[in-house]
């Protein structure tokens, strides 16, 4: 033991530096005691007092010397002094020395066990601590409030707070449930578990409540979002006569933020000012949160400026709140100030800063932060790593994000979600679904973020089969009850052509938020079911959800898809006058398309010129599309010119202008546009259609002959051509905008991508199932007419989703009413 003491004497990291004067006094007292007693005399009381002085004064070296002296003199400390020596090692994190001393003690009592339990807890060796508590009970030592409060704190630290129920039962049996110390520890334990009602029962049973008990209950309610109860218990505490401390103020301010009673929060601010608690870190941070959430950013900044700034926490909090509230530039400025103040950032600071970079799509600054992260060794920290993945994903660098994900040693569900969301936002739904599959294979539990993201991926690529499977999985994991997941399910079914299933999910949701209503309205709109869209809007108005900009985009889109001019204009007017919503580009686009599609091109052009701000490309393109339908070359030329002034390389505008010239048979202008596109490097998006079958997706382009079933597809097309002609089908050669003979045009019409996909579906899918085809461009008039007849001939429902809307073909009739 002496050898061990000597080897560790000067190597211990915690030997005392803070109070050199007290250390010197302790050393002198120790020397005086050595000289004033004969070598044979051993005074255990004096040694115990000296060891206690070493603990209080932070004098580790003298304490070690005392232990050496004690061993030399026969190690005859009594139990009281031995416990002090045990506490000395525990206080200085010398757990191996403490354990060795405990094992060599001839006698032990409750204090001995509790002291070592605290030592194990400090070193995060929770299993050994619990084992020692069991041993304490087995050996029949006294169970007192000190034991119970220590064990309950241990359970909270170990994140085993639910075991507190068992300890609580023991507390009640022994009659300690009225003790303030034990009661406060139980309140904390139940608070961590989320059982605020149980905590309140414990609180009510405490006979003599102290300040800590009241604060514990206020904090418990605030942490578990029982904000009204938190404020009520705070008021009762004040009536009883207790003065709040910094923890009380912090919890009450959190409750005020939760209830959005910002005026009450300001009153609490005044109380904290009167009691001189404004300089406290916890109070200042919650005050900053209060003012930022209330929109008073200047007041939040003033609170921050009046706080001590030598700690990283207020800096991190300000940066985080700026980043979360969309004030990303201010977050970066605050970080620069922080570095000038020589305050070192921690993992939370850097994670928030990377969030700001992601919002600004500032890849350059994000790269600089990444370099700093690597330098300070935080690149393996899960918070920072996830923030880096998110930053690279939002800056369009998915390869960097995926590399970080692959190199991360401790990927959490947040890490998986970050990469999955990145792929969804990048429009790569297939890779997102592939990652989700890998996530399940590695048995990582998905959250509502996971399910809502992969459902968005399914909606983006219209993958009904995977979407249905994910729906089943969300039911098994009870994530379907979550409103966000429910909204994603509605969107997925609507965009996959199953609007009835979308409505079924909508009706089974426990709670409808604004997104739920907007998604359902937009779903009906894109399916051409304007009546259902308007009915859903009327139902929404009967609830507490107020319509917003997105709601009216859906409503105006429904009106424009159905050609309801009067109702569309009425809704547009009420949006401005009744709901005080400023029209945005999407609203004007809907109105321009509504007017233009009905042939009111002059009124549509007039509306464009009346837009307060500069009309967007979308608006001009809507007018140009209407001009294509009505063959108005002059209006179309002007619309295209204005659109190209904004986006000179917009591919859609070039194609639409080419189409309007082709309809007018101005082939010279068509050739000129195509030459211009080639010179600029602009390529026309090829027409693609795809159909899902048995978990696989089959893609087709115009005239595609690469599919393995090409011969069968061609045979089916010939049969359909013959059958439709017998039913009165006449090819509409105007749908082929090329300067070729009509015979060639007729041949080209029958190899359009949607017809190839349709023929494949008729060959390879069960005859009782509807056919669902997705097309990336607008369906042409001839294909629309032909597929109407085909649905009647083959007696199957055919659902085609083009770039604008859905077409449900049934018994020779389309849901759009031939208006699209």
Secondary structure as GFF3:
##gff-version 3
##sequence-region A 1 820
A	DSSP	alpha_helix	2	8	.	.	.	ID=ss1
A	DSSP	alpha_helix	20	36	.	.	.	ID=ss2
A	DSSP	alpha_helix	44	57	.	.	.	ID=ss3
A	DSSP	alpha_helix	60	72	.	.	.	ID=ss4
A	DSSP	alpha_helix	79	91	.	.	.	ID=ss5
A	DSSP	alpha_helix	95	104	.	.	.	ID=ss6
A	DSSP	alpha_helix	110	122	.	.	.	ID=ss7
A	DSSP	alpha_helix	126	138	.	.	.	ID=ss8
A	DSSP	alpha_helix	145	157	.	.	.	ID=ss9
A	DSSP	three_ten_helix	161	163	.	.	.	ID=ss10
A	DSSP	alpha_helix	164	174	.	.	.	ID=ss11
A	DSSP	alpha_helix	180	193	.	.	.	ID=ss12
A	DSSP	alpha_helix	196	205	.	.	.	ID=ss13
A	DSSP	alpha_helix	211	223	.	.	.	ID=ss14
A	DSSP	alpha_helix	227	240	.	.	.	ID=ss15
A	DSSP	alpha_helix	246	259	.	.	.	ID=ss16
A	DSSP	alpha_helix	262	274	.	.	.	ID=ss17
A	DSSP	alpha_helix	281	293	.	.	.	ID=ss18
A	DSSP	alpha_helix	297	306	.	.	.	ID=ss19
A	DSSP	alpha_helix	312	324	.	.	.	ID=ss20
A	DSSP	alpha_helix	328	340	.	.	.	ID=ss21
A	DSSP	alpha_helix	347	360	.	.	.	ID=ss22
A	DSSP	alpha_helix	363	375	.	.	.	ID=ss23
A	DSSP	alpha_helix	382	394	.	.	.	ID=ss24
A	DSSP	alpha_helix	398	407	.	.	.	ID=ss25
A	DSSP	alpha_helix	413	425	.	.	.	ID=ss26
A	DSSP	alpha_helix	429	441	.	.	.	ID=ss27
A	DSSP	alpha_helix	448	461	.	.	.	ID=ss28
A	DSSP	alpha_helix	464	476	.	.	.	ID=ss29
A	DSSP	three_ten_helix	479	481	.	.	.	ID=ss30
A	DSSP	alpha_helix	483	495	.	.	.	ID=ss31
A	DSSP	alpha_helix	499	508	.	.	.	ID=ss32
A	DSSP	alpha_helix	514	526	.	.	.	ID=ss33
A	DSSP	alpha_helix	530	541	.	.	.	ID=ss34
A	DSSP	alpha_helix	549	562	.	.	.	ID=ss35
A	DSSP	alpha_helix	565	577	.	.	.	ID=ss36
A	DSSP	alpha_helix	585	597	.	.	.	ID=ss37
A	DSSP	alpha_helix	601	610	.	.	.	ID=ss38
A	DSSP	alpha_helix	617	629	.	.	.	ID=ss39
A	DSSP	alpha_helix	633	646	.	.	.	ID=ss40
A	DSSP	alpha_helix	651	663	.	.	.	ID=ss41
A	DSSP	alpha_helix	667	680	.	.	.	ID=ss42
A	DSSP	beta_strand	688	693	.	.	.	ID=ss43
A	DSSP	beta_strand	696	701	.	.	.	ID=ss44
A	DSSP	alpha_helix	710	726	.	.	.	ID=ss45
A	DSSP	three_ten_helix	733	735	.	.	.	ID=ss46
A	DSSP	alpha_helix	742	749	.	.	.	ID=ss47
A	DSSP	alpha_helix	753	764	.	.	.	ID=ss48
A	DSSP	beta_strand	771	775	.	.	.	ID=ss49
A	DSSP	alpha_helix	781	794	.	.	.	ID=ss50
A	DSSP	beta_strand	798	801	.	.	.	ID=ss51
A	DSSP	beta_strand	806	810	.	.	.	ID=ss52
A	DSSP	beta_strand	813	814	.	.	.	ID=ss53
###
